Amino acid sequence: MWKQLLDAGTRIDTLDELAPGDIVFLENEERMLAFTAATIARRNGVTWLSESGGVRRQCVGGASRWQFAFAMRDERNYR
């Protein structure tokens, strides 16, 4: 699945282009995190991303250690 997505998906390089269903890659000094974004909320320069299938939310911006690396969109599944 990952190889197909990376080979054929559309790369997204800015948070402003994100949409629910995109595979988001966040990074900090120690690791990288990838998940499917369920919801995206923006407020005061901070972006909150909730993970599909779960209740975890990740914060990008402000005092967060996470930085947006990139995202991938599988156009075959995009609504």
N, C-alpha and C positions, 0 to 999 in steps of 0.2 A: 504493500500500500504506500509506504513512504517513498520508495523509489519512483513509483508511478506518479505520485503527486509532485515530487521534486523535478521529474523530467517533463511532465506535461502541464503542471499547474501554472497559474499566473502568480508571479511574485509581487508582493505588496511591500513597499518600502516606507510608508508613512502611516502613523496611527489614524490620520484623517480618512484614509481609504478603507479602513477595516469595516467588515460587516459580519453579522452573526453567521456562523458556519465556517468562517476562515480558520485555518490552523495557524495559531500565533506562536512565535518563538520569542521568548524573553530571555535576557541574560543578565548576570551580575558578575562580580569578580570571581566567583567560585563555580558557577554552573550555568547550564542552559535549561529552560523549561519550555515544553511544547504542549499545547492543548487546543481543543476546539472551542472557540469563543461562542458562548450562548447569548450573552448580552454585553452591550458596550455602553457605558455611561461616562460622560465628560462633564467636568465642573471645575472651574477655577484652575485650569492648566493641569488637572489630574485626570487620568483615564482609568476607570474601573472596568475590569474584564471578568466576567463570571465564566467558569468552566462548564462546558456542556456535560450534563449527567451528574453534576455535583453541586455543592453549595459553596465551594471555595471561590473566593474572589481575589484577583491580583490587581495591584495598584502600580501604575506607571506614572512617573512625574512626582513633583513635590519632594518629600523626604524619602521616597521609596528607593530601595537599592536596585530594583528591577529596571532594566532599560529595554525598550523595544528593539529587537534585532531585525526581524522581518516577519512576514506572514505569507502563507500560500493559500490560494483559492483554487479549488477544483471546480472548474467551469461546468463539468458534467453534472455536478450536484448543486450548483448555485441557483437559487430561486430569484 
